[in-house]
Amino acid sequence: MSVSDLILWPGTKICEALGVEPTSDQGLIRSMFNMLVYLIVILFVMWAVMAAS
């Protein structure tokens, strides 16, 4: 598994769960799901850091 496959893994799994081919539209839907997943993760981490300080 390459680094890019590891980074794109959440979007790929969401697409598979929804029954959508992850590369059907040049990966745009997979990229959108990855953006949402990583946005939530980063916002949670930032909130945790700010709450701890």
Protein Blocks (a to p, Z undefined) as FASTA:
>chain_A
ZZklmmmmmmmmmmmmnopafklngolmmmmmmmmmmmmmmmmmmmmmmmmZZ
